[in-house]
Amino acid sequence: MGWHVRPPHYHHLEEVETERRMSNREIFARLLRYLTPYKRWIAIITFAVIVTSVTGIASPYILGREIISKYILKGDLYGLQAIILVFMGIQIANWAANTIRIYGLGKVGQSLLLKMRTDLFSHLQRLSFSFFDRSDSGDLISRVTNDTDAIGEAFTSGLVQVSSDMLSLLMIVIVMFSIDVRLSLASMTVVPLILVAAILFNSKFRAAYRMQRTKISTVTSKLQEGISGIREIQSFTRERDMMEDFKTANLENFQASLQATKVWGSFFPTIQLIQTLGTGIVILYGGWLAFNGMLGPMEEAIGTLITFIMYVGMFFGPIFDLANFYNTVQSSLAAAERIFRILDIEPEIKDDVDAVEIPRIEGEIEFRDVTFGYRPENPVLHNVSFHVKPKETIALVGPTGAGKSTIIKLLCRFYDPQSGRILIDGYDVKKVKLKSLRRQMGIVLQETFLFSGTIIDNIRYGKPEATDDEVIAAAKLVGAHEFIEKLPDGYYTKIGEGGVGLSVGQK
């Protein structure tokens, strides 16, 4: 057998995904599918939003046009008491609707977060070994945690808030025009400036947040390596080097975050400046109208102008919220794109459409002209052929990297060969269902990973339904029963992730 070895080549995760950038519409469409199961809650939230908007819009009108103009300036104390009760009733309704809205948003947002994280983790569990060979575990962790958090934030505090703001804007504009068309048109003169600012900053936001998401995933990767490899790091006194690597990744993340902050820091003050300009125009023009008696008697003009200035402030309030949401949504779109690009990756190893259950394995194994490489252009195995009879014990002997472990991985179909066939009891492993194959295979790897929990749980990991007696019998078979019994709690002794608390031999 001519065996040649070349270790698998590792890439950053971005390099193994499609380079196609998803459009905002495509991302939103996929995100909205996650909201479908919560239609009832969305209806409740929508009703609460309407109540909140209506009561919020009514307050300035009652305060300026009724309380100030009709009662305070005219000295009508009895009427003032009555209108104050109405005003307080509106505020209570606003409070109740806001409470429902906030709770509903939290419930829907957290439910979406739960579903998305579950989908992402479940999909990762189905992906093939080759995917993980090319991926950074820290980057994957960042996508499951940081990126989903960004999306949850947008949906919890953003999406319905935008709907509320849009409704509020519409109602504010209607009320403003019903009060005075001239002042309304004056306040609208700055709207084109806001639209221009949003268009100019759009591409900058998306690029900045995409880079920020990539850099924070690199920090997570370095952190994961620093914790998982702490024993090796300290054994070879590489603490300083590891710290420098982490510092570099952290600095790059800092610079990417600072760039995103700069973009936002330029956009938000621009909107504030435009608002100040709009308010100034209304005050100046409204004052001129009032002084010239064009807003009615002075007591009415004062109430009208106060009401209108309050509405102008409310008009720009939703615009501020929309600008803030625009910042949040750009971050969440970058995060969602990274998540969907993972979900769009198809497992390389999966059941064939005609796959069958393999019966109880007798043990006949045959490799027929198998060629395989972790990178196809650099094969590890060249036209390997051999035959093993049932119950026959064999040993694969060769130098490190010769492909001994690779043969086992191919046998369990963790990878598929580039050419040739692998048969077990006459069944081509590509034609049998993966679960029926792997649940009958027992592998003792060079590096055994143990999960946090008890020893008995780890032993029965491959067969959760195994009884305690079966677990003990298996431990005796490999010579582990004696040392397990000597542990403080025997088979129920808790161990840390990776088998912390056990020696290498005990693992």
Secondary structure, 3 states (H helix, E strand, C coil): CEECCCCCCCCCHHHHCCCCCCCHHHHHHHHHHCCHHHHHHHHHHHHHHHHHHHHHHHHHHHHHHHHHHHHHCCCCHHHHHHHHHHHHHHHHHHHHHHHHHHHHHHHHHHHHHHHHHHHHHHHHHHCCHHHHHCCCHHHHHHHHHHHHHHHHHHHHHHHHHHHHHHHHHHHHHHHHHHHCHHHHHHHHCCHHHHHHHHHHHHHHHHHHHHHHHHHHHHHHHHHHHHHHCHHHHHHCCCHHHHHHHHHHHHHHHHHHHHHHHHHHHHHHHHHHHHHHHHHHHHHHHHHHHHHCCCCCCHHHHHHHHHHHHHHHHHHHHHHHHHHHHHHHHHHHHHHHHHHHHHHCCCCCCCCCCCCECCCCCCCCEEEEEEEECCECCECCEEEEEEEECCCCCCCCCCCCCCCHHHHHHHHCCCCCCCEEEEEECCEEHHHECHHHHHCCCCCCCCCCCCCCEEHHHHHCCCCCCCCHHHHHHHHHHCCCHHHHHCCCCHHHCEECCCCCCCCCCCC
